[in-house]
């Protein structure tokens, strides 16, 4: 098959994906939005979500413009500079577009799902999933479109230009993940502390002034944030596969990943349209759809590898990626679903807050071990398949490609969560009656499961993508190996391992500050608004939305500076081998921390839900109070700091890859570069100090 034919196929696949997304959106929005009260609540959520995104994009536009200029002026030629800069802007725009459109569909679908639940479980389930699938198909459609057009235009230089495209998507994902995570958990923690703990009122009670901000947060964090996160993983693995494939196998090594991506668009669509729940078995329908999509993908891998490439190692490597996604899915479900770990955490709530927290920490730490061993086996398997270290690096990239083949379906599963959560919240705030009150909690429970499992998937895909980028960096710098017995190199390893801990500290600090302000505001409203507790007064929802938005925006810049400046400073001061060690330390500690936080938080969350369903005394019991505290601690871990680790790891690896030529060519720093490094260190230190100051 010729290059042009493969590119035509991939271009056609991307357009097909966008068409499916458009069709799904029109189908979802054609449904009845419900009563005027439901529409009013949904409109408030839409308004808050859109206001947040507008402020976020205004906050980061100067950073985006500066980095685009930087990519242009540091390129080897003006032609390449223009390509990288424009690709960077397009990657950032596509990432923002995926998050924005997906979130807008989700915030308009929530009330339609709530209304559909008055008719049947099946209709509400399918509507919620197809609303989420709009985001999923948009992710794969735009991702493949951008990569195909860039390759078509630049051909031999395409891999260098695509690094800019991946960097743009990754940087926007970092902003979306950080900002969305802080927003959603500042609002959630604030709402829970005053509503559940202090006032003893139910979740999503309309008397709680933070309830709309909490609903908005579900969308900006879990919908827009996750979509941007997986969009960047989708791009970054493709970039790494194209770079390594071109070096090791020439043109077939470049075209095979594009063909795999094209196949994934169709198998994702097949999986989405396979979700047809029978007799209230919604989760079984989703698992069945994932299985169908994965099996068809494996068959496609075999056909491409055997009949076109003529090398079944390509089939084996991509299939390993699919197997990895299944194992991660099962591991995450075991540690956060209705299994022994969560049941143990729930049991420990009977003896108080301390044992509840300790048991959650226990299972979070344990889950990190099994997750990293699974990824380790994947990497070793790739080496066993190919033997040659450079070819094995390509095998790792192909495993990442295989893992992300079903990205459209995975994003659909994740977006399903905030849609059903919002639908249940709307039903409670609008005081709906009838069978909807039984159907919506069941859908919300499925949504919690899909959100937890897709977080595990996103973390694993980020690590595999980062390892592939790491191998690309080693190839770009020509470093024969990383000798950690050298003191300077070991320092790089230590600093890289410390970065995720600093990042986590900044995220939790930002959530704490935002929650503090929201708690004060909600308390003030209960105290000053007459008749609010009795249901006769109206809370000021917009004030809390504004506080959550402000908390998120103030915390955006420092994480971005860490991601951009840290690898540049290490590379220029300690050189390329130390920077390689820095990346290795970052990937290791980032993976362990991210899995720990996601699964510990998920275990506390689902233990609380077990008790709210009537276990150990149910709502209002001492066990419930302990479970709420555990969940309140776990929420910022699993929804803010943990997910934000994914784009951090990928952005830093991409920065290192982009800066590699400059680092190698500047073994002795000029006075200008010394001044730039000193300015970078000062700016980073000042920004961290500014983020940690107490302005409550």
C-alpha positions as CSV (number, residue, x, y, z in Angstrom):
1,X,0.0,0.0,0.0
2,X,1.3,3.4,-0.9
3,X,1.9,6.3,1.5
4,X,-0.8,8.4,-0.1
5,X,-3.3,5.6,0.1
6,X,-2.7,5.1,3.9
7,X,-3.0,8.9,4.5
8,X,-6.2,9.0,2.5
9,X,-7.6,6.1,4.7
10,X,-6.5,7.9,7.9
11,X,-8.0,11.2,6.8
12,X,-11.2,9.5,5.8
13,X,-11.3,7.8,9.3
14,X,-10.8,11.1,11.1
15,X,-13.7,12.7,9.1
16,X,-15.8,9.6,9.9
17,X,-15.1,10.1,13.6
18,X,-16.1,13.8,13.5
19,X,-19.3,12.9,11.6
20,X,-20.2,10.3,14.2
21,X,-19.6,12.9,17.0
22,X,-21.8,15.4,15.2
23,X,-24.6,12.8,14.6
24,X,-24.5,11.8,18.3
25,X,-24.6,15.4,19.5
26,X,-27.7,16.1,17.3
27,X,-29.4,12.9,18.5
28,X,-28.8,13.7,22.2
29,X,-29.9,17.3,22.0
30,X,-33.2,16.3,20.2
31,X,-34.4,14.7,23.5
32,X,-36.9,16.4,25.9
33,X,-34.9,18.6,28.4
34,X,-37.6,18.2,31.1
35,X,-39.6,20.6,33.3
36,X,-38.8,24.4,33.6
37,X,-37.3,23.8,37.0
38,X,-34.9,21.1,35.5
39,X,-34.0,23.4,32.6
40,X,-33.3,26.3,35.0
41,X,-30.8,24.2,37.1
42,X,-29.1,22.8,33.9
43,X,-28.8,26.4,32.6
44,X,-27.1,27.4,35.8
45,X,-24.6,24.6,35.5
46,X,-23.9,25.5,31.8
47,X,-23.4,29.1,32.7
48,X,-20.9,28.3,35.5
49,X,-19.0,25.8,33.3
50,X,-18.7,28.2,30.3
51,X,-17.7,31.1,32.6
52,X,-14.9,29.0,34.0
53,X,-13.5,28.0,30.7
54,X,-13.6,31.5,29.3
55,X,-11.6,32.8,32.3
56,X,-9.2,29.9,32.0
57,X,-8.5,30.5,28.3
58,X,-8.0,34.2,28.9
59,X,-5.5,33.4,31.7
60,X,-3.3,31.1,29.5
61,X,-3.4,32.8,26.1
62,X,-0.2,34.8,26.7
63,X,1.6,31.7,27.9
64,X,0.5,29.9,24.7
65,X,1.6,32.8,22.5
66,X,5.0,33.0,24.2
67,X,5.7,29.3,23.8
68,X,4.6,29.4,20.1
69,X,7.2,32.2,19.5
70,X,9.8,30.2,21.5
71,X,9.3,27.1,19.3
72,X,9.6,29.3,16.2
73,X,12.8,31.0,17.1
74,X,14.6,27.9,18.5
75,X,13.9,25.7,15.4
76,X,16.8,24.7,13.1
77,X,15.2,26.5,10.1
78,X,12.4,29.1,9.6
79,X,10.4,26.5,7.7
80,X,10.5,24.0,10.6
81,X,10.0,26.8,13.0
82,X,6.7,27.8,11.4
83,X,5.6,24.2,11.3
84,X,6.3,23.6,14.9
85,X,4.7,26.9,16.1
86,X,1.6,26.4,14.0
87,X,1.3,22.7,15.0
88,X,1.7,23.7,18.7
89,X,-1.2,26.2,18.3
90,X,-3.3,23.7,16.5
91,X,-2.6,21.0,19.1
92,X,-3.6,23.5,21.9
93,X,-6.7,24.6,20.0
94,X,-7.8,21.0,19.3
95,X,-7.3,20.0,22.9
96,X,-9.3,23.0,24.1
97,X,-12.0,22.3,21.5
98,X,-12.4,18.7,22.6
99,X,-12.8,19.8,26.2
100,X,-15.1,22.7,25.5
101,X,-17.5,20.9,23.1
102,X,-17.6,17.8,25.2
103,X,-18.4,19.8,28.3
104,X,-21.1,21.8,26.6
105,X,-22.8,18.6,25.3
106,X,-22.5,17.1,28.8
107,X,-24.0,20.1,30.6
108,X,-26.9,20.1,28.1
109,X,-27.4,16.3,28.3
110,X,-27.7,16.1,32.1
111,X,-31.3,17.3,32.3
112,X,-32.3,15.2,29.3
113,X,-31.0,12.1,31.0
114,X,-32.9,13.0,34.1
115,X,-36.1,13.4,32.1
116,X,-35.4,10.1,30.2
117,X,-35.2,8.3,33.5
118,X,-38.9,9.1,34.1
119,X,-39.6,6.8,31.1
120,X,-37.1,3.9,31.3
121,X,-33.7,2.8,32.5
122,X,-32.6,1.7,29.0
123,X,-33.3,5.1,27.4
124,X,-31.6,7.1,30.2
125,X,-28.6,4.8,30.1
126,X,-28.1,5.0,26.3
127,X,-28.7,8.7,26.2
128,X,-26.1,9.4,28.9
129,X,-23.5,7.1,27.2
130,X,-24.1,8.6,23.7
131,X,-23.7,12.1,25.1
132,X,-20.3,11.0,26.5
133,X,-19.5,9.3,23.2
134,X,-19.7,12.7,21.5
135,X,-16.6,13.7,23.3
136,X,-15.0,10.3,22.7
137,X,-15.4,10.4,18.9
138,X,-14.4,14.1,18.8
139,X,-11.2,13.2,20.6
140,X,-10.1,10.5,18.1
141,X,-11.4,12.4,15.1
142,X,-9.5,15.7,15.8
143,X,-6.4,13.8,17.0
144,X,-6.1,11.7,13.9
145,X,-7.0,14.7,11.6
146,X,-4.3,16.9,13.0
147,X,-1.6,14.2,12.8
148,X,-2.6,13.1,9.3
149,X,-2.6,16.6,7.8
150,X,0.8,17.4,9.4
151,X,2.3,14.2,8.0
152,X,0.8,14.9,4.6
153,X,2.3,18.4,4.5
154,X,5.7,17.8,6.0
155,X,6.5,14.1,5.2
156,X,10.2,13.7,6.2
157,X,10.1,16.5,8.7
158,X,6.7,15.4,10.1
159,X,8.0,13.8,13.3
160,X,9.7,17.1,14.3
161,X,6.6,19.1,13.6
162,X,4.3,16.6,15.3
163,X,6.3,17.1,18.6
164,X,5.0,20.7,18.5
165,X,1.4,19.3,18.0
166,X,1.7,16.9,20.9
167,X,3.2,19.6,23.1
168,X,0.3,22.0,22.4
169,X,-2.2,19.3,23.3
170,X,-0.3,18.3,26.4
171,X,0.1,21.8,27.7
172,X,-3.6,22.5,27.3
173,X,-4.4,19.2,29.0
174,X,-2.2,20.3,31.9
175,X,-4.1,23.5,32.3
176,X,-7.5,21.8,32.0
177,X,-6.5,19.1,34.4
178,X,-5.0,21.4,37.0
179,X,-7.7,24.1,36.8
180,X,-10.6,21.7,36.5
181,X,-9.3,19.5,39.3
182,X,-8.9,22.4,41.7
183,X,-12.3,23.8,40.8
184,X,-14.2,20.6,41.2
185,X,-12.6,19.6,44.5
186,X,-12.6,23.0,46.2
187,X,-16.4,23.1,45.5
188,X,-17.0,19.5,46.4
189,X,-15.0,19.6,49.7
190,X,-16.6,22.9,50.6
191,X,-20.1,21.5,49.9
192,X,-19.5,18.3,51.9
193,X,-17.9,19.9,54.9
194,X,-20.8,22.4,55.5
195,X,-23.6,20.4,54.0
196,X,-23.0,16.8,55.1
197,X,-20.8,17.2,58.2
198,X,-22.0,20.4,59.8
199,X,-25.6,20.7,58.7
200,X,-26.5,17.0,58.1
201,X,-28.3,17.7,54.9
202,X,-28.1,15.4,51.8
203,X,-25.7,15.7,48.9
204,X,-27.1,18.0,46.1
205,X,-29.5,19.6,48.5
206,X,-30.6,22.9,46.9
207,X,-30.2,24.7,50.3
208,X,-26.4,24.3,50.0
209,X,-24.9,27.3,48.2
210,X,-22.0,25.2,46.9
211,X,-24.2,22.6,45.1
212,X,-24.2,24.3,41.6
213,X,-20.4,24.8,41.8
214,X,-20.1,21.1,42.7
215,X,-22.1,20.1,39.6
216,X,-20.1,22.5,37.4
217,X,-16.9,21.0,38.8
218,X,-17.9,17.5,37.8
219,X,-17.9,18.7,34.2
220,X,-14.8,20.9,34.1
221,X,-12.8,18.3,35.9
222,X,-14.0,14.9,34.8
223,X,-15.4,15.8,31.4
224,X,-13.3,18.6,29.9
225,X,-10.2,17.6,31.9
226,X,-10.2,13.9,31.1
227,X,-11.0,14.5,27.4
228,X,-8.0,16.8,27.1
229,X,-5.8,14.3,29.0
230,X,-6.6,11.4,26.8
231,X,-6.4,13.6,23.7
232,X,-2.8,14.3,24.6
233,X,-2.0,10.7,25.3
234,X,-3.5,9.8,22.0
235,X,-1.2,12.3,20.3
236,X,1.9,11.7,22.3
237,X,2.0,8.0,21.8
238,X,1.5,8.6,18.0
239,X,4.4,11.1,18.0
240,X,6.7,8.7,19.8
241,X,5.7,5.8,17.5
242,X,6.3,7.8,14.4
243,X,9.7,9.0,15.6
244,X,10.9,5.6,16.7
245,X,9.2,3.8,13.7
246,X,11.0,6.0,11.2
247,X,14.4,5.3,12.8
248,X,14.0,1.5,13.2
249,X,11.7,0.3,10.3
250,X,11.6,3.2,7.9
251,X,8.3,4.0,6.1
252,X,6.4,0.9,7.2
253,X,7.3,1.8,10.8
254,X,5.7,5.3,10.3
255,X,2.6,4.2,8.4
256,X,1.6,1.3,10.7
257,X,0.8,3.6,13.7
258,X,-1.3,5.8,11.4
259,X,-3.2,2.7,10.2
260,X,-3.7,1.5,13.8
261,X,-5.2,4.9,14.7
262,X,-7.6,4.7,11.7
263,X,-8.7,1.3,12.8
264,X,-9.3,2.6,16.3
265,X,-11.8,5.2,15.1
266,X,-14.0,2.4,13.6
267,X,-13.6,0.0,16.6
268,X,-14.4,2.8,19.0
269,X,-17.6,3.6,17.1
270,X,-18.5,-0.1,17.0
271,X,-18.1,-0.3,20.8
272,X,-20.2,2.9,21.3
273,X,-23.1,1.6,19.3
274,X,-22.9,-1.8,21.0
275,X,-24.0,-0.3,24.4
276,X,-27.6,-1.6,24.6
277,X,-28.4,-2.4,28.3
278,X,-30.8,-5.1,29.1
279,X,-32.8,-5.5,32.4
280,X,-30.9,-2.8,34.3
281,X,-27.5,-4.4,33.5
282,X,-25.8,-1.2,32.5
283,X,-22.2,-2.0,33.5
284,X,-22.4,-5.4,31.8
285,X,-23.4,-3.6,28.6
286,X,-20.4,-1.2,28.8
287,X,-18.0,-4.1,29.6
288,X,-19.5,-6.0,26.6
289,X,-18.9,-3.0,24.3
290,X,-15.3,-2.7,25.5
291,X,-14.7,-6.4,24.9
292,X,-16.2,-6.2,21.4
293,X,-14.1,-3.2,20.5
294,X,-10.9,-4.7,21.9
295,X,-11.4,-8.1,20.1
296,X,-12.2,-6.4,16.7
297,X,-9.1,-4.2,17.2
298,X,-6.9,-7.3,17.8
299,X,-8.3,-8.9,14.6
300,X,-7.5,-5.7,12.8
301,X,-3.9,-5.6,14.2
302,X,-3.4,-9.2,12.9
303,X,-4.6,-8.3,9.4
304,X,-2.4,-5.2,9.2
305,X,0.7,-7.0,10.6
306,X,0.5,-10.2,8.6
307,X,-0.9,-9.2,5.3
308,X,0.6,-5.7,5.0
309,X,3.8,-5.4,7.1
310,X,4.6,-9.0,7.1
311,X,5.9,-9.0,10.7
312,X,3.7,-10.4,13.5
313,X,5.8,-8.6,16.1
314,X,3.8,-5.5,15.3
315,X,0.6,-7.5,16.0
316,X,2.0,-8.9,19.3
317,X,3.2,-5.4,20.5
318,X,-0.2,-3.7,19.9
319,X,-2.1,-6.7,21.4
320,X,0.1,-6.4,24.5
321,X,-1.3,-2.8,24.8
322,X,-4.9,-4.0,24.6
323,X,-4.1,-6.7,27.3
324,X,-2.5,-4.0,29.5
325,X,-5.7,-1.9,29.3
326,X,-7.8,-4.9,30.4
327,X,-5.5,-5.7,33.3
328,X,-5.5,-2.0,34.5
329,X,-9.2,-2.0,34.2
330,X,-9.5,-5.1,36.4
331,X,-6.9,-3.9,38.9
332,X,-8.7,-0.5,39.3
333,X,-12.1,-2.1,39.7
334,X,-10.7,-4.5,42.3
335,X,-9.3,-1.7,44.5
336,X,-12.1,0.8,44.0
337,X,-15.2,-1.3,43.2
338,X,-17.4,-3.5,45.3
339,X,-14.7,-5.9,46.3
340,X,-12.6,-6.8,49.4
341,X,-10.5,-3.6,49.7
342,X,-13.5,-1.2,49.7
343,X,-15.5,-3.5,52.0
344,X,-12.6,-3.5,54.4
345,X,-12.4,0.3,54.4
346,X,-16.2,0.4,55.0
347,X,-15.9,-2.0,57.9
348,X,-13.1,0.1,59.5
349,X,-15.4,3.2,59.6
350,X,-17.1,1.5,62.6
351,X,-14.0,2.2,64.7
352,X,-13.5,5.9,63.7
353,X,-11.7,8.3,61.4
354,X,-8.2,7.1,61.9
355,X,-8.8,3.4,61.0
356,X,-10.8,4.5,58.0
357,X,-8.0,6.7,56.7
358,X,-5.3,4.1,57.4
359,X,-7.1,1.3,55.6
360,X,-7.6,3.6,52.5
361,X,-3.9,4.5,52.6
362,X,-3.0,0.8,52.8
363,X,-4.9,-0.2,49.7
364,X,-3.8,2.8,47.8
365,X,-0.1,2.0,48.4
366,X,-0.7,-1.7,47.5
367,X,-2.4,-0.9,44.3
368,X,0.6,1.2,43.1
369,X,2.8,-1.9,43.3
370,X,0.6,-4.1,41.2
371,X,0.1,-1.3,38.6
372,X,3.8,-0.7,38.1
373,X,4.6,-4.4,37.9
374,X,2.0,-4.7,35.2
375,X,3.5,-1.9,33.2
376,X,7.0,-3.4,33.9
377,X,5.9,-6.7,32.4
378,X,4.5,-4.8,29.3
379,X,7.9,-3.1,28.8
380,X,9.8,-6.4,29.3
381,X,7.5,-8.1,26.8
382,X,8.2,-5.5,24.2
383,X,12.0,-6.0,24.7
384,X,11.5,-9.8,24.4
385,X,9.6,-9.4,21.2
386,X,12.1,-7.2,19.4
387,X,15.5,-7.8,21.1
388,X,17.3,-4.8,19.7
389,X,16.9,-1.9,22.3
390,X,15.9,0.7,19.7
391,X,13.4,-1.7,18.1
392,X,12.1,-2.6,21.5
393,X,11.5,1.1,22.2
394,X,9.3,1.1,19.1
395,X,7.6,-1.9,20.5
396,X,6.8,0.0,23.7
397,X,5.3,2.8,21.6
398,X,3.2,0.3,19.7
399,X,2.0,-1.1,23.0
400,X,0.8,2.4,23.9
401,X,-0.8,2.6,20.5
402,X,-2.7,-0.6,21.1
403,X,-3.7,0.5,24.6
404,X,-5.2,3.7,23.2
405,X,-6.9,2.1,20.2
406,X,-10.2,2.3,22.0
407,X,-9.7,5.9,23.2
408,X,-13.1,6.9,21.7
409,X,-14.9,4.4,23.9
410,X,-12.7,5.1,27.0
411,X,-13.5,8.8,26.8
412,X,-17.2,7.9,26.4
413,X,-17.0,5.9,29.6
414,X,-15.4,8.7,31.5
415,X,-17.8,11.4,30.3
416,X,-20.7,9.2,31.2
417,X,-19.8,9.7,34.9
418,X,-20.3,13.5,35.2
419,X,-23.5,13.3,33.0
420,X,-25.2,10.8,35.3
421,X,-23.9,12.6,38.4
422,X,-25.4,15.8,37.2
423,X,-28.6,14.1,36.2
424,X,-29.1,12.7,39.7
425,X,-28.3,16.1,41.2
426,X,-30.8,17.8,39.0
427,X,-33.5,15.2,40.0
428,X,-32.9,16.0,43.7
429,X,-32.8,19.8,43.3
430,X,-35.9,19.8,41.1
431,X,-37.7,17.5,43.5
432,X,-38.5,14.8,40.9
433,X,-40.7,11.9,41.9
434,X,-41.4,8.4,40.6
435,X,-39.1,5.8,39.1
436,X,-36.5,8.3,38.1
437,X,-35.4,8.4,41.7
438,X,-34.6,4.7,41.6
439,X,-33.0,4.7,38.1
440,X,-30.7,7.7,38.4
441,X,-28.8,6.5,41.5
442,X,-28.1,3.2,39.6
443,X,-26.7,5.1,36.7
444,X,-24.7,7.3,39.0
445,X,-23.2,4.2,40.6
446,X,-22.2,2.9,37.1
447,X,-20.7,6.4,36.4
448,X,-18.6,6.3,39.5
449,X,-17.2,2.9,38.4
450,X,-16.4,4.1,34.9
451,X,-14.7,7.3,36.2
452,X,-12.5,5.3,38.5
453,X,-11.5,2.7,35.9
454,X,-10.8,5.3,33.2
455,X,-8.5,7.2,35.7
456,X,-6.5,4.0,36.0
457,X,-6.4,3.7,32.3
458,X,-5.3,7.4,31.8
459,X,-2.5,7.0,34.3
460,X,-1.2,3.8,32.7
461,X,-1.4,5.3,29.2
462,X,0.5,8.4,30.4
463,X,3.3,6.3,31.7
464,X,3.6,4.1,28.6
465,X,3.6,7.3,26.5
466,X,6.2,8.9,28.7
467,X,8.5,5.8,28.5
468,X,8.2,5.9,24.7
469,X,9.0,9.7,24.7
470,X,11.9,8.9,27.0
471,X,13.3,6.5,24.5
472,X,12.9,9.2,21.8
473,X,14.8,11.6,24.0
474,X,17.7,9.1,24.5
475,X,17.8,8.6,20.7
476,X,17.7,12.4,20.0
477,X,20.6,13.2,22.4
478,X,22.7,10.2,21.5
479,X,23.3,9.3,25.2
480,X,24.6,5.7,25.2
481,X,23.2,5.0,28.6
482,X,22.4,6.7,32.0
483,X,25.1,5.9,34.6
484,X,23.5,6.7,38.0
485,X,26.9,6.1,39.7
486,X,27.9,9.6,38.5
487,X,27.0,12.1,41.2
488,X,25.6,14.7,38.8
489,X,23.4,12.1,37.1
490,X,22.2,10.8,40.4
491,X,21.2,14.4,41.4
492,X,19.1,14.5,38.2
493,X,17.3,11.3,39.3
494,X,16.6,12.7,42.8
495,X,15.2,16.0,41.5
496,X,13.1,14.2,38.9
497,X,11.6,12.0,41.6
498,X,10.9,15.0,43.8
499,X,8.9,17.0,41.2
500,X,5.6,15.0,41.5
501,X,5.7,15.5,45.3
502,X,6.1,19.3,44.9
503,X,3.4,19.3,42.3
504,X,1.0,17.3,44.6
505,X,1.7,19.7,47.4
506,X,0.8,22.7,45.2
507,X,-2.4,21.0,44.0
508,X,-3.6,20.1,47.5
509,X,-2.7,23.6,48.8
510,X,-4.8,25.2,46.1
511,X,-7.8,22.9,46.9
512,X,-7.4,23.7,50.6
513,X,-7.4,27.4,50.0
514,X,-10.4,27.2,47.7
515,X,-12.4,25.0,50.0
516,X,-11.6,27.3,53.0
517,X,-13.2,30.3,51.2
518,X,-16.2,28.2,50.0
519,X,-16.8,26.9,53.5
520,X,-16.8,30.4,54.9
521,X,-19.1,31.6,52.2
522,X,-21.6,28.7,52.6
523,X,-21.6,29.2,56.4
524,X,-22.2,32.9,55.9
525,X,-25.2,32.3,53.7
526,X,-26.7,29.8,56.2
527,X,-26.3,32.4,58.9
528,X,-27.4,35.5,57.1
529,X,-30.1,34.4,54.5
530,X,-33.3,34.1,56.4
531,X,-35.2,30.9,56.0
532,X,-32.5,29.2,54.0
533,X,-32.2,26.1,56.3
534,X,-36.0,25.8,56.3
535,X,-36.1,25.8,52.5
536,X,-37.8,29.2,52.3
537,X,-34.8,31.3,51.3
538,X,-32.7,31.1,48.0
539,X,-28.9,30.7,48.3
540,X,-26.5,32.7,46.1
541,X,-25.1,30.0,44.0
542,X,-23.2,32.4,41.7
543,X,-21.0,33.7,44.5
544,X,-19.6,30.2,45.2
545,X,-19.1,29.5,41.5
546,X,-17.1,32.7,41.4
547,X,-15.0,31.7,44.4
548,X,-14.2,28.2,42.9
549,X,-13.3,29.8,39.5
550,X,-11.0,32.2,41.2
551,X,-9.3,29.5,43.2
552,X,-8.6,27.5,40.1
553,X,-7.3,30.4,38.0
554,X,-4.8,31.5,40.7
555,X,-3.2,28.1,40.8
556,X,-2.6,27.6,37.0
557,X,0.7,29.3,36.4
558,X,3.1,27.7,38.9
559,X,2.4,24.1,37.6
560,X,3.0,25.2,34.1
561,X,6.3,26.9,35.0
562,X,7.5,23.7,36.8
563,X,6.6,21.6,33.7
564,X,8.4,24.0,31.3
565,X,11.3,25.4,33.3
566,X,12.4,22.4,35.4
567,X,13.7,20.2,32.5
568,X,15.3,23.2,30.8
569,X,17.2,24.1,34.0
570,X,18.3,20.6,34.7
571,X,19.3,20.0,31.0
572,X,21.3,23.2,30.7
573,X,23.0,23.0,34.1
574,X,23.6,19.2,34.5
575,X,23.5,18.2,30.8
576,X,21.7,15.5,28.8
577,X,22.6,12.4,30.8
578,X,21.4,14.0,34.1
579,X,18.2,15.2,32.3
580,X,17.6,11.6,31.2
581,X,17.9,10.5,34.8
582,X,15.6,13.4,35.8
583,X,13.0,12.0,33.4
584,X,13.4,8.5,34.7
585,X,12.8,9.7,38.3
586,X,9.8,11.7,37.3
587,X,8.1,8.8,35.5
588,X,8.7,6.4,38.4
589,X,7.5,8.6,41.3
590,X,4.8,10.2,39.2
591,X,3.3,6.8,38.3
592,X,3.5,5.5,41.9
593,X,1.9,8.6,43.3
594,X,-0.8,8.9,40.7
595,X,-2.0,5.3,41.2
596,X,-1.8,5.6,44.9
597,X,-3.9,8.8,45.0
598,X,-6.5,7.6,42.5
599,X,-7.1,4.3,44.1
600,X,-7.0,5.4,47.8
601,X,-9.5,8.2,46.9
602,X,-11.7,5.8,45.0
603,X,-11.7,3.3,47.9
604,X,-12.8,6.0,50.4
605,X,-15.4,7.3,48.0
606,X,-17.0,3.9,47.4
607,X,-16.8,2.9,51.1
608,X,-18.8,6.0,51.9
609,X,-21.4,5.0,49.2
610,X,-21.7,1.6,50.7
611,X,-22.6,3.1,54.1
612,X,-25.0,5.6,52.5
613,X,-26.8,2.5,51.0
614,X,-27.5,1.3,54.6
615,X,-24.4,-0.5,55.7
616,X,-23.2,-0.1,59.3
617,X,-26.0,2.2,60.3
618,X,-26.4,4.1,57.1
619,X,-26.6,7.9,56.7
620,X,-26.1,9.9,59.9
621,X,-24.3,7.2,61.8
622,X,-20.9,7.4,63.3
623,X,-19.6,5.1,60.6
624,X,-21.0,7.5,58.0
625,X,-19.3,10.5,59.6
626,X,-15.9,8.7,59.4
627,X,-16.6,7.7,55.8
628,X,-17.4,11.3,54.8
629,X,-14.1,12.4,56.3
630,X,-12.2,9.7,54.4
631,X,-14.0,10.7,51.2
632,X,-13.3,14.4,51.8
633,X,-9.6,13.6,52.1
634,X,-9.6,11.3,49.1
635,X,-11.5,13.5,46.7
636,X,-8.6,16.0,46.1
637,X,-6.2,13.0,45.7
638,X,-8.2,11.1,43.1
639,X,-9.8,14.0,41.2
640,X,-7.1,16.8,41.4
641,X,-3.5,15.8,42.2
642,X,-3.6,12.2,40.8
643,X,-5.1,13.0,37.4
644,X,-2.9,16.1,36.9
645,X,0.2,13.9,37.2
646,X,-0.6,12.5,33.7
647,X,-0.1,15.7,31.7
648,X,2.8,16.8,33.9
649,X,4.8,13.7,33.1
650,X,4.1,14.0,29.3
651,X,4.7,17.8,29.1
652,X,8.1,17.5,30.8
653,X,9.1,14.6,28.5
654,X,8.1,16.6,25.5
655,X,10.0,19.7,26.6
656,X,13.1,17.6,27.1
657,X,12.6,16.1,23.6
658,X,12.2,19.6,22.1
659,X,15.2,21.0,23.9
660,X,17.5,18.1,23.3
661,X,19.4,19.6,20.3
662,X,20.0,22.9,22.2
663,X,21.2,21.1,25.3
664,X,23.6,18.9,23.3
665,X,25.0,21.9,21.4
666,X,25.5,24.1,24.4
667,X,27.9,22.0,26.5
668,X,29.5,25.3,27.7
669,X,27.0,27.9,28.7
670,X,27.4,31.5,27.4
671,X,26.8,34.4,29.8
672,X,23.4,34.9,28.2
673,X,22.4,31.3,28.9
674,X,23.7,31.6,32.4
675,X,21.6,34.7,32.9
676,X,18.6,32.9,31.4
677,X,19.0,29.9,33.8
678,X,19.4,32.1,36.8
679,X,16.2,34.0,35.8
680,X,14.4,30.7,35.4
681,X,15.4,29.5,38.8
682,X,14.4,32.8,40.4
683,X,11.0,32.8,38.5
684,X,10.3,29.2,39.6
685,X,11.2,29.9,43.2
686,X,9.1,33.1,43.3
687,X,6.1,31.4,41.7
688,X,6.2,28.5,44.2
689,X,6.5,30.9,47.1
690,X,3.5,32.9,45.7
691,X,1.4,29.7,45.4
692,X,2.1,28.6,49.0
693,X,1.5,31.9,50.7
694,X,-1.6,32.1,52.9
695,X,-4.1,34.6,51.5
696,X,-7.2,33.2,53.0
